Amino acid sequence: MNDIKEIQAQKNREAVKKCMKNKDRINIILPLGTIDRINSYGLKTSAFARELILAELDKMDRMKK
């Protein structure tokens, strides 16, 4: 049974590694309570940050041209 779990864990690690080849990752520290504020609007923190960052970059790209 442990062998099956280890094989599955290894497959999961490989899948994550493959997926992350096409992604950038950032880790940020926010003031205490920020996550609760985001969640209070029914939003997920990662999706919220991703959408804001991409929207701002698109706006900056348009201004740059």
Secondary structure, 3 states (H helix, E strand, C coil): CHHHHHHHHHHHHHHHHHHHCCCCCCCCCCCCCHHHHHHHCCCCHHHHHHHHHHHHHHHHHHHHC
